[in-house]
Amino acid sequence: MDARLWSSHTPVRRLVHGHHCAGPTNIRPFHVDIPDEKLADLRRRIAATRWPSAETRHRFVSGCAVEDAAEAGHYWEKEHDWRRVEKKLNALPQFSTTIDGSTFTSST
C-alpha cells in the first residue's frame, strides 16, 4: 500500500465505505487512556447489578445464560486487569480519523 495514503499531510481523494474523503486524511495517532474514575465507576455498576435467580425462558432464547453473564460480571469486577490490556493495546500503533463527522479508531 502506498505509504503516502497514511500521511496526515498528504491530500488524497478516496472512497471509504461509500463516502468521499477529500483533502488531508487527518489520520492521527491514538493512545488508549481510560481514566481511573471510569474504571471505578464500571466496577461499582457491575457490583450493583441484581442478577435474576433463574432464566424465565429456555436458555439462549433471550440472550446468554444468567450464570454466564454473572460470571463475566464477577470477572470484570474483581479480576480483569484493564491496565495490562491497555498497555498491550498501546504497544501497537493506534490511529484515529474523522469521516463525515464520525470518529473512527483502528490499530494496525
Contacts in CASP RR format, 6 or more apart in sequence:
PFRMAT RR
TARGET T0000
AUTHOR 0000-0000-0000
METHOD contacts of the structure
MODEL  1
MDARLWSSHTPVRRLVHGHHCAGPTNIRPFHVDIPDEKLADLRRRIAATR
WPSAETRHRFVSGCAVEDAAEAGHYWEKEHDWRRVEKKLNALPQFSTTID
GSTFTSST
4 10 0 8 1.000
4 12 0 8 1.000
5 12 0 8 1.000
5 14 0 8 1.000
5 25 0 8 1.000
6 25 0 8 1.000
6 27 0 8 1.000
6 95 0 8 1.000
7 25 0 8 1.000
7 27 0 8 1.000
8 24 0 8 1.000
8 25 0 8 1.000
8 26 0 8 1.000
8 27 0 8 1.000
8 28 0 8 1.000
9 24 0 8 1.000
10 24 0 8 1.000
10 25 0 8 1.000
11 22 0 8 1.000
11 23 0 8 1.000
11 24 0 8 1.000
12 21 0 8 1.000
12 23 0 8 1.000
12 24 0 8 1.000
12 25 0 8 1.000
13 20 0 8 1.000
13 21 0 8 1.000
13 22 0 8 1.000
13 23 0 8 1.000
14 20 0 8 1.000
14 21 0 8 1.000
14 25 0 8 1.000
15 21 0 8 1.000
16 99 0 8 1.000
17 99 0 8 1.000
19 99 0 8 1.000
19 100 0 8 1.000
21 99 0 8 1.000
25 97 0 8 1.000
26 97 0 8 1.000
26 98 0 8 1.000
27 95 0 8 1.000
27 96 0 8 1.000
27 97 0 8 1.000
28 95 0 8 1.000
28 96 0 8 1.000
28 97 0 8 1.000
29 93 0 8 1.000
29 94 0 8 1.000
29 95 0 8 1.000
29 96 0 8 1.000
30 94 0 8 1.000
30 95 0 8 1.000
30 96 0 8 1.000
30 105 0 8 1.000
31 90 0 8 1.000
31 94 0 8 1.000
32 86 0 8 1.000
32 89 0 8 1.000
32 90 0 8 1.000
32 94 0 8 1.000
33 86 0 8 1.000
34 82 0 8 1.000
34 86 0 8 1.000
39 82 0 8 1.000
42 76 0 8 1.000
43 76 0 8 1.000
43 77 0 8 1.000
46 73 0 8 1.000
46 76 0 8 1.000
46 77 0 8 1.000
47 77 0 8 1.000
49 70 0 8 1.000
49 73 0 8 1.000
51 66 0 8 1.000
51 69 0 8 1.000
51 70 0 8 1.000
52 66 0 8 1.000
53 66 0 8 1.000
54 66 0 8 1.000
55 62 0 8 1.000
55 65 0 8 1.000
55 66 0 8 1.000
56 62 0 8 1.000
59 65 0 8 1.000
89 107 0 8 1.000
92 107 0 8 1.000
92 108 0 8 1.000
93 107 0 8 1.000
93 108 0 8 1.000
94 105 0 8 1.000
94 106 0 8 1.000
94 107 0 8 1.000
95 105 0 8 1.000
95 106 0 8 1.000
95 107 0 8 1.000
95 108 0 8 1.000
96 103 0 8 1.000
96 104 0 8 1.000
96 105 0 8 1.000
96 106 0 8 1.000
97 103 0 8 1.000
97 104 0 8 1.000
98 104 0 8 1.000
END
